Amino acid sequence: MASQSISDISVFHLNIRSLDANHRGLCQYLELLSSDFDIIVLSEIWSYNVEYYHNILPGYTFYFELPNGTNIGGIGMYIANTFIYNEQEVQYKIESNDLVKTENIWIEVLKNKAN
């Protein structure tokens, strides 16, 4: 009998409270977990030096949206390079304004013919 996977996509989320300050701890924690997550979502990445952190997780592509008008906030997503994926920004994007501040990323991921 063939074995079946429990999950189709593994996702890890963490409120990082500044990727600049806590990127080493993130890498160490992921190493301790000994799991290869398909998608790693980070909230509160803040806007300090974010461009520098594209390559801290080999085998992943980094997408992010920074907060508008402040350095605190932001969302980042590392997606394993083994996937077929594309941004869905136009279709689902929630626009931030003076009353409602939000950061969001919408990405369609295809794995084993399922998305």
C-alpha positions, 0 to 999 in steps of 0.5 A: 500500500502506498503511503500518503502525506498528511499535509499538502503544504507545510506553513510556518508563521512567526511574529518576528518583531524585526527581521533585522534584529531577529534573523539569526534566531529565526535561522537557528530555530528553523534548524532546531525544528529539523523541518523543511517548511514549504512556506515561512510567513513572518509578521512584523518584519519592520522596515530596517534592512529588509532587502538584505534578508532575501538570501538568509534561507537558501532554497526560498524566494522572499516576498514582502510588503513594508509598512507605509508611514512607519518602520514597524509592521510589515509582512514577509513570506519565504516560499520554497523554490520547488513550487510554481507560484505567482503573485495575486496582488491585483485580484486580492490586494487590500489597500491601506489608507489613513483609517485602515493600515494593512500590509498583505501579500497574496500568492497562489502556490501550486504543488502536486497539481493542487493550488 
